[in-house]
Amino acid sequence: MKKLILIFILSTASHASWVGSCSVNKKYIEQKLEEIEDNSGHRDVSADVDSLYQTVSYSCKKLPKNVDLVSYFDEIKKDGLKNHLETMISEAKRVSDYRAPTWEFEELERVSKILNISNPMTKTQFNSLARVGKSNSLKKKKSCTNIDNRKEPLIKIVNGKKVDIPRNQDSIGWCYAFAAADLMSHKLGKKISATDVANAYNDGSLSEFFGSKESDMEGGFTASAANSALSRGLCLEKSLPSDDYQYSTNFNLLSAYESVERLYETYKNRTTKRTSRGIRSLYGSDLTQAQNQFKGDLACNKISHEAGAIFPNVSVQDIYKIVKSSRSSNDFIDKLVKKSCEPRVKPAVKLSFEADGEFTFNSTMIKTIDKKLEDGDILGLHYKAGTLRNLLDTPSNSRHASVIVARRFNEASGSCDYLIRNSWGNTRGSNYDERTDSNNGNHWMPEEYLIKTMHGITYAD
């Protein structure tokens, strides 16, 4: 395998220059090439390559004459297929601790036919692993009872059936806050704002200290975020909207916050002037005139309507008062959040969250997940988002947070599956591995893959 990967790296290096000749989608192509390079080291990337080739054919019309894209992409596909065989052999042995490796053997058969070679695993070897896998699956079936802890306000009941109301973090990297908001919503029976959870977590953080804006601060830990929000009081979703946010065709949650941050910058620019000694604040009649102009523009400015949409309890007059008293764009956002969330919710009972792991998997996590689900609770999950698209992918740069809400025994596969409630809206279909049984933003993750992808859990203590 090492030899194959080396060949591929040399190949991509020799063709790296051609991406620069693409007229559009250049960044996307570079990103997908890097992703395919990573994944071809352990699995079949033929479908990914074919999809990218279509994009390249459209976007890269004036390639250098010495670039043969067909041969280039065929080489990548061939390397991926060969490495896929090695992965399936090792996976067949690994998953037999949980179930029969039927899918892995079928993949060996499929790829061997494409490469026109004999299956590297004999039927006898498969039958031996299958016997062990079936035995382990039957043992697991006894303890893997069906549990579904989804309840309002995260779902609604329609004709006696549970219908999901999936969160949508859109383009903003606050997955940990959406997971924390779900955990607290489940406990309190009230839908908690994920935006407020992120704001509480970011307030006073090192990123903020070093000048990052609220919209720039991404990534965090679910337990810490939940406890930070609890310490100052919670904000309801209706007071500070955060999920499935789309109030115009040109803006999403991230761009809306960026617009509000620019509103602060606009005010500062109008009420200051640059002199030979630096930037000085206006005063007297000059300041009054600048403020009145800003206030007049604010009343009919599109941005003020966007600010009103993400801060529904804040009036234009409130925005004007707050921007005058703010020291920075972060301070401006913090004060808008504070105003919009008045009055805050204090839980009637003591509530706090703790984390297990957060960086690496340990064997107690599955036991904790089972115990919490059996007690009627849900849990936060830190894992590699790449496994949603393909269960074989665990890239180090795809750390993500969601919640686990249910468990079932999958009779078809022989696996114990766990239901991941994600925060990417009503996602489904070809963007997700068909074995995750994606629907309404939920994904059934088999245990044998869950233990490979997760690196932390969060739960109420």
N, C-alpha and C positions, 0 to 999 in steps of 0.2 A: 504493500500500500504506500509506503514512504516514497518508493520510486515513482509511482503514478502521480502522487501529489506534487513531487518535484518537477515532473514533466509539465504538469498543468501550470504551475507557478511561472516557469520559464516561458510557457506559451502566452500567458496573459501579459507578462512583462513585455514581450516582443510586439504585442498588439495594442499596448496601452495608448499609444499616440493616436490611434484612429478615432477614439471617442471625442477628441478635441475638434474633429471636423463635423460633428453632428450639429445641425442648426437649431434644433429644439430638443427638449427632454434630456439635456446633457447630464444634469445632476442625477436624474432618475436612473439613467442608463449606467452611470458609474456606480450608484448604490446597488442596483440589481446585479451588476457584474461581480461586485465584491461579495454579495450575498450568495450568488450561485457558486462562486469560487469556494466559499466556506462550506457550503452544503454538498458540493460534488466530492468532497473528501470522504463522505460517509454514506451518500445515497444517490439514487437516480434523480437527476435534475432535468430530464428530457422535457417535461411539460413547462418548466420554468424557462428553459432555453428557447423553446418554440415561441412562448409568449414574448420574451425579450426580442427575439429575432423580428417579430412583427413590428415592434416599436422601433427597432433600429432601421428596418427597411423604410419606414415612414420618415424617421427623423434624420437619418444620415445619408443624404443623397450624393454627397461629393466626397466619398472615401478615397484614400490614396490607392493608386492602381495596384500596388503590391499586396493589398489586403484582400484575402479570400475569406469572406465571412462564413460561407457555407462550410468550408473545411475547418475553420476556427471553431464554430459552434458544434460541429460534428465531433471534434476532438474532445470538447468539454463533455458532451453527452456520453461518449464512450468511456471516459475516465470515471464519470459518475456511475455508470452501469457496473463497471468492474468493482468499484468500491462498495456499491450497493450489495453485491454478493457477499463480500466479507462481513459487512454489517449484519446481514440477515442470518449468517451462520452464528455469529456471536449472540445476536438477539434471540434466536431460537433457543439457545441454551439458557439465556437469562430469563426469558419469559416463562419457561417451563416450570419455574418456581411458583407460577401463578395460574397458568392455563396451558392448554395444548398449543404449540406454536404453529397452528394451521396457516395463519396468514403469512407468516415468515416463509414457510415451505412453498406456498403458492407464489410468493414473490421470487423465490429462488428459481422456480420452474419458469416463470414469466421472463425474467431477465436472461436466464440461460438460453432460452429459445431466441431471444433478440440477438444475443452474442454468438449464437450457433455453437454452443459448447454443451457439455454434459453438466447436469445439475451437480454441484460440488457436495451436496448432501444426499446420501442414498436414502431410499425408502425405509430401509432397516433402521438407519440412524434416526430418521424422523419418527418412526413408530415407537422407538425407545423413549424419545423425548416426549412424545404425545401421551404415552402411558403415565409418565411422571406428572406431566402437566394436568391431565384429567383428574388424577388423584388429588393434587393440590387444589384444583378448582372446586372439587366436591367438598373438601374440608373448609374452604373459604365460604362456600355457599351457606353453610350452617350459621355463620356469624354475620354475613353480609345481608342483613334483612333490609327490606325496602323502607326508607325513611324520607319524608319530604317536609322540611321545616319552613317552607315559604309561607308567608302570611302578610296581611296588610300592615303597613302601607306599601310594601315593595311589590305586591301583586294586588289584583282585584278578583273577586269571585263573580263569575258570570255563568248562570245556569248550573250552579253547583261545582264548576270547574275553576281551577286556578289559572289566571291569565297574567302573564308577567308584564310588568311596567319597567322595561330595562332602562338603566341609567345610560347617559351618553356624555363622556368627557370631551368629546369633540377633538379639537386640536390642542388642548392644553394638558400638560403632563402632570395631572393631579390624581392619578389612578389610586394612590394610597389614601387620598382624602375621600374619594368616592367609596372605597371599600370601608373606611372608618364610618362614613355617614350611613352606609347600609347596616353595619353592625349596631349602631346606636338606634337607628330607626326601628330595627327588629326588636330591640329591647324596650323601647319607649312607646311604640305604636304610633309614632308621629314621624313624618318624613323630614329628616334633617338635611340642611344645606351642606353639600360637599365643598362649595366655594368658601363658606365660613370656616370649615375645618382646615382647609388649606391656608387661609388667612391667619388662623390661630397658630398653625405650625410654622409658617414663614415669619411671623412677627418676632423680631429680635434674633433671627437666625444669622449665621455667619454670612450667608449669601446676601442678606439685607444689609448687614454691616459693611460689606465690601461694595455696596452700591447697586446690586442687582434689583431690577424692578419686580414688582409682584408677578407680572406675566412671564418673567424670565425664570422664576424659581420653580424648577421641576424636580420631582423625585422626593421620596420621603418614606417614613416607616409608619405603618398603619396604627400600631399601638400608641406610639408617641403622639401621633396626630389626634387620635381620639381622646387621649388624656389631656392634651393641651386645650382642646375644645371644651371638654367637660369642666376644666378648671375655671374658665371664664363665663360659662353658661352657653347653651346651645342656641342656634338660630334655625328657624323652620325654613324649609324649601320655598314656601310661598313668599317669605320675606326676602329671600336672597336666592333667586333661581340659579340652578347650576347644571341640571341634566337636560339632555336633548334640546340644547339651546340654539335656536335659529330664528331670529326676529327679522332678518332681511336676507336677500339673496347674496349680499356682498360681505356679510359679517358673520362670524361665529363667536363662541365664547372668548377665545383667545384674542381675536382682533378687536372685540368690543372692549376688553380690558385695556388693550393697547391704545384704543381711541380715548378712553377716559384718562389714561396717563398723559397722553398728548394734550388733553384739555388743560391739565395743570401746567404743562410746559408753555402753552399758549398764554395763559394768564401771567406767568413769570416773565415771558418775553415782552408782553405789553406794558408791564409795570416796572420795568427796569430799562436802563440804557447803558451802552458801553461808552466809557470815557478813557482817557489816556491813563487813568489810574485803575482801570478795571471796570467791572460791572457794578453800577450803583442803582439803588432803588429810587424810583420817582417819589416826589413828595409834593404836598400842596395841591394847587389846582391841576398840575400835570397828572398827578396820581389819580385825582378824582375823575378827571376826564377819561383817562385810560380805563379805570374801573367801570365807569358808566358805559363806555363803548363795549367792553367785554360783557357786561351784564345784559345789554341790549342784544348783542349777537347771540348770547347764550339762550335767550328765550325762544329764538327761531332757528337755532343751530341744530342740524341733524344729530350731532354728537350728544347734545343734551337729551334728546329723545332716546338714544342708545343707553346713556347713563341711567335714564329713568326706567328703561326696560330691565337692566341688570340690577338696579337698586330701586325697586318699585315703591318703597316707602319714603323715598327722598324726592322732594320737590325741586324745581329750578331754583327757587329762592334758597333752599338748603344747600344746593350745589355751590351757589355763589358765596354764601357765608363760609362754607367749609373750605373752598379753594383759597379764600383770603387768609385763613388761619393755618394753612398747611405749610410745612417746612420742606416737603419733598413730594414726589409723585406717590411714593409708598405711604407717606403720612396721609395724603389725600385719599387713597384707596382705603386705608385703615379707618379713617373717620367716616367715609361713606358706608362702609360695612357696619360700623358701630351704629350709625343712625338708622340704617335700613333694618337692623336686627332688633331694635328696641320694641318691646321688652324681650329679654333673653329667657330661654327655658331652663329651669333648674330641675333635674330629675328628682322625683319624689323619694327614690331610694338611692343608696350609695352605689355608684357604678364606676368601674375602672377596668382597664384592659392590660393584658400582659402578652409578651411575645416569646415564642420558642424558635430559636434559630435566627432568622432574618438574613443570614449569609450562607449557611450550609445546611444540608439535610442531615437529620439524625433519625434513628429508628423509632424514637418515641412519638414522632409527629403523627403517623397514621393512627396509633393507638389513641392519641389525644383527639384527633378528628372524629374517630368513631365514638368515643365517649361523649364528646360535646353534642354530636348529632343525636345520639341516643337519649341525651338529656333534653332534647328539644331546641338546642341552640344552633347558631350558624357561626362560621369562623372566617377570618381573613386569611388569604393565601398569598404569599410572595413566591413567584415562579417565573419561568422563562416564557414569554409570550409567544416565541417562535413555535412552541409545541401545539398551539391552537391551529396553526396553518398546516403543520406537519408534525406528527407525534415523534418523529425521529430527530427533530431540530431542537437544540438547546444552546443557541448562541449566547455568549456571555454578556452581550450588549443589549439584550432584550428583557431586562428585568421589569416585572409587571406585578400589579396587585389586583386581586379580585376577592370574591367571597365564595365559600363552599356552603351550599344550602340543602343538599340532598344526597342520598346514596341509594344504589340499587344493584341487584345481581343481574348481569346481562347473560341471559340464557344462550343467546346466539354465539357470543364470543367466549363465555366461561369466565369473564372478568368481573371483578367488583368495581363498579363505576361510581365516580363522585361528580355531582353537578356543580360546575363553576358558573356563577352568575357574574358576567363580565360587565364592563362599563363602556362598551363601544356601540351602544344603540342596538337596534334590532338586526344584529349581524347573523348571517347564515350563508350556506351555499359553498361555492367553489373556493372562496377565500379561506376555508377551514377544512381540516382533515375530516373526511367523511366518517371516520371512526369516532370522532367526538360528538356525533349526532347533534350538530348545531341547530338551534332553533330559538327564536325570540331572545337572542342575546345570551343564551345559556349553552353550555358545552359539557357533555358527559365525558369525563376524563377517566380512562381505565387506570386502576391502581398501579399496574406495572409501569406506566408512563408517568403517573403523578409523582412517584418516588424519585424519578429521574429529573423532573423539572422543578419541583418545589425546593425552596431554600429557607422557608420560614412560614410560621402561622401566627395568627393573633386571635385572642379569644377573651371573653369576659372572665375575670377571676372570681 
